[in-house]
Amino acid sequence: MRLDVLQLWQHAWPSLTLLIAAMVSLLTSVFPSRHRARITAVLAATAFLLSAQGFFHQWGLGEAKGFEFLVVDPLSNYLGALIALIGFITSIAAYPYILSQAEAIPEFFSLLLFAAFGMTTMVMTTNLLAFVLGLEIMSLSLYVLVGLRRYDPRSGEAAFKYFLLGSVATAFLLFGISFFYGSTGTLDLSRIPELLPNPEMATLFKLGALLILLGFAFKVGAVPFHFWAPDVYDGAPMPVTGFMATGVKVAAFGALIRVVEAFAPRHELPLQRWIVMLSFATMIVGNLVALRQRHLKRILAYSSIAHAGYLLLGMATLVGTGEIRAAALSPILFYLLVYSLLTLGVFSVLTILSSGGQELNDLKDLDGLSEKRPVLSAVLSVFFISLAGVPPTAGFLAKYYLFSQAIQVGLYPLAIAGILASAVSLYYYLGPIVRMYFHSHEKTWQAPGVMASLRLLLALMVAGVFYLGLFPASTLEISRRTVPIRALEAPLASPSAKLP
Amino acid sequence: MITLNHYLVLSAALFVMGFAGVVLRRNALVIFMSIELMLNAVNLSFVAFSRQFGNLDGQLASFFVIVLAAAEAAIGLAIIVLVFRRRATVQTTALNTLRDATNAS
């Protein structure tokens, strides 16, 4: 099949828009610095919104199309729209923050666009080589974003740690892919079902799958490969932390869905046992260690680790059903949406509070905030309560669907551990709220007023938390109709595979 | 006669040496070199498998890995220079500002 550029553009333009906008925004360096930040910000926000709209439109068409490297199907369009929206919210929330820095850094928006492009590539492919390229475009942009506050030693240290550990994880992932290639003769995941199991290569195949899974575990911050996350989240600039906590998770779990889809029918792999163990450790360690943290960003880092554990529980459910079924997939997709909404909400408010030139860090910084910024405190409380999974909000329903699905396929111990762990999480999510409302303030906190567009966005997000909590039916229907290419139609036409 | 297994053993040995370097050494530049060694081990195994099958996917992959290693070098060295300008050292033991502060309140 020859690559038809026009057809590629027709199906993949929402993703390519991000790439073009990223390149154009780099060219804006001809403008003087102050205007440059504004121009790149507007460009980035427009591109993200356009791309999200495009992905959603493509999703509505319900088509599935395979190119040599890219796959455009409802799953990739759903996740792409989510990633573009994450980018949009981040770029709006970060604008005042970027202007308040000692040196305004317009490159922030270019790097954001590049990272988002990498993320969309990750979820739009079944080819492991294209996946790694997307992963690296994302990771390299993120290493720089983390070190963006270059006069701040904490930022540099976080970038350094993230870079070293991230590169090692990439090396493991690539080594796993080379074993996968060695045992199957192809780099394309979608061709696994056609291949007959080859007993001679079984060990190599198993080792390859294990190394690939290990690379994923690192990227989503699953225990015991989580040790980088708290340090990196802590040192990174506030909006970057929010972007990492949501975008990377969506992209990595989206790609993991495709890997699990390909590996699940191969019964020689103890895939479910591996994922169950990871999920167990991640939920328990993430939640318990979060209890002992004193820094706001570290609490949120461990919280994001814990949520990765819940999502891994969903993945174990997916493997348990043997093949990709909409019933097992839709709770994961719904959870990704809700988790991104809530976490971005928290980080948007924290970014506003950090826009006064100094970074919000210690839990004590929140003392008595409700007296000075009553609205922001209320908004922040809503997001925290929903993250804990309290009933009338979206966070509760997302967890409910995930756990009930796990119980249906018989993963009782895992579901019970998840429910207990999320009960524990209520404690550390309530901590900041208690600080805001029941402690008197000592610190004179300086944070500027909030832009009108950002106010509107926050209002919409709070409305979304209650809308998804009270009327989830239409959104759940969307996630139920989101299936990967293989479930949609017969396998892609491809030359018959030969085994070595 | 050099068989596939010879290449694979060499590749695995290089990878393990690289990983040992990452784990055991404390100098950022040496760690960085060890990561490059791991990536080259990946290249070797890709090319060896490619030769075994007689299809070019593996060689293509190794070209991409080379590009990727170069991009990583550009960003990685920039980050190391950034840290060096702050602290005048590239020892990883000196990087201990960010950690779990459990006892301090």
Interface residues (C-beta under 8 A of the other chain):
Chain A: L129 V132 L133 E136 L140 Y143 V144 G147 R150 P153 R154 G156 E157 A158 A159 F160 K161 F163 L164 S167 V168 T170 A171 L174 F175 I177 S178 F179 Y181 G182 G185 T186 L187 P230 D231 D234 G235 V289 R292 Q293 R294 H295 R298 P500
Chain B: L8 F15 G18 F19 V22 A28 I31 F32 I35 M38 L39 A41 V42 S45 F46 F49 Q52 F53 N55 D57 G58 L60 A61 F64 V65 L68 A71 E72 I75 G76 A78 I79 I80 L82 V83 R86 R87 T92 L95 T97 L98 R99 D100 A101 T102 A104 S105
